[in-house]
Amino acid sequence: MNFLEIINKCLLELNYRQVNSFNELVKNDHKRIKTIINIVNREVCCANNWNFLLRKAEITIPPDTAEIDNLINGRISCLALDGQKYEYVNDAQVFLAGNGREHAYSQYSDKLLFKKSDMERTAHVLYYTKNCAIDVNENEKAEMTAPTDSPIIPMPFSEQILTYGTCLRLKSNPSYIRFSYWMSMYKEALANLKSTSSTDAYDAPFVRLFRQ
């Protein structure tokens, strides 16, 4: 389901007239719906280490180099060099002072820090991407901006999560006649996403829901 289809699903739930193109989305509520869909999408993606966000990358570390640009667009889950998993150390000052540990790395700003070696090395990285959407050519992007963009959250969960989550945010009034229904459908979709997001039945993420 693409961005325009999700918007129309929200409009249907809200008893608003549906549209055929982005050019018709001119009202304030239209603009709010577009913004809220991306907010809900990003919040759900950032809430947990979902398997559908997991990516793999390689980073080359030149000889006699202890500091490289961090080109990973996301949160590192695992970093390994020469078949050895490296431990993340939160104290970047140790590495900046040249006292970094073996089999460890750190980070500051947009840099990754390692103990210096006289050999070129390749780091193999597993990470959770910050991107939350894909375009029509399946290129990842931060958020949905074009009508043909789609959320990274897999179907059929994305349809329910983004539609009902957006309606909840737009109305944000528990006394509204459809609020309880939207909340129950939103929770159900999150629970279903949680239960199917891991191949291991005992290693699934959990979801915390907050009402604003």
C-alpha positions, -999 to 999 in steps of 0.1 A, spaced: 0 0 0 15 33 -11 14 68 5 -16 80 -14 -36 48 -7 -28 51 30 -40 88 29 -72 77 12 -77 50 38 -74 76 65 -98 99 47 -123 71 45 -121 63 82 -126 100 90 -156 103 66 -137 128 44 -139 128 6 -111 107 -9 -87 121 -35 -73 109 -68 -39 128 -66 -17 147 -43 -28 179 -60 -62 176 -42 -46 175 -8 -49 212 -1 -69 214 32 -52 217 66 -64 183 77 -49 168 45 -15 183 53 -18 171 89 -27 136 78 4 135 55 26 146 84 11 123 110 14 93 88 52 98 86 54 105 123 36 73 132 57 53 107 89 66 121 79 61 157 70 25 151 102 18 132 123 34 159 105 18 188 122 -16 185 149 -36 167 125 -50 140 139 -76 117 126 -58 86 150 -30 94 181 -51 96 208 -44 70 244 -55 63 273 -33 52 311 -34 49 335 -7 59 372 -5 48 396 7 75 429 18 59 463 9 74 475 30 103 440 45 108 421 46 140 393 70 130 370 67 100 338 83 89 307 65 101 288 57 69 263 35 86 228 50 82 213 35 114 220 18 147 248 -8 147 238 -42 160 270 -61 154 305 -52 141 331 -78 133 367 -77 120 385 -109 109 358 -131 122 360 -115 157 330 -96 171 340 -62 184 326 -48 217 312 -13 217 329 10 243 310 41 252 341 60 263 354 76 231 381 95 250 401 63 256 403 57 218 410 94 210 440 92 234 453 62 215 445 37 242 418 18 225 413 -18 234 418 -48 211 385 -62 196 366 -30 206 353 1 189 338 34 199 321 64 183 319 102 186 300 126 163 300 110 129 332 90 134 340 53 143 371 47 164 393 16 165 427 6 178 452 14 151 466 -14 129 493 -14 102 471 -35 80 440 -27 59 409 -42 75 373 -47 65 346 -44 91 314 -64 86 284 -46 101 248 -55 109 227 -25 116 191 -13 119 184 13 91 171 47 99 151 47 67 114 42 71 101 42 35 109 30 0 102 46 -34 86 30 -64 121 16 -74 125 1 -40 152 27 -30 151 34 7 144 69 20 138 86 54 101 92 49 73 91 24 70 122 2 57 110 -32 23 93 -37 40 61 -49 63 58 -18 55 30 6 64 23 43 91 -2 52 67 -17 77 55 -48 59 19 -53 47 -7 -60 60 5 -45 93 15 -11 78 -20 -4 65 -37 -8 99 -9 7 120 -6 39 99 -43 43 92 -56 39 127 -25 55 143 -30 85 122 -67 88 129 -59 85 167 -34 114 165 -56 136 143 -86 134 165 -67 128 198 -100 127 218 -109 95 237 -145 106 237 -147 107 199 -171 80 187 -146 60 167 -116 65 190 -119 32 209 -122 13 177 -92 29 162 -72 22 193 -81 -15 194 -73 -19 157 -40 -1 162 -30 -23 191 -40 -54 173 -19 -45 143 12 -38 165 7 -71 184 5 -90 151 36 -73 138 54 -81 170 44 -118 168 56 -123 132 87 -100 132 111 -127 145 119 -162 133 125 -172 169 93 -174 190 112 -164 222 131 -135 206 103 -111 195 104 -74 203 77 -58 225 58 -26 219 51 2 244 21 23 236 19 59 249 -12 82 247 -4 119 242 
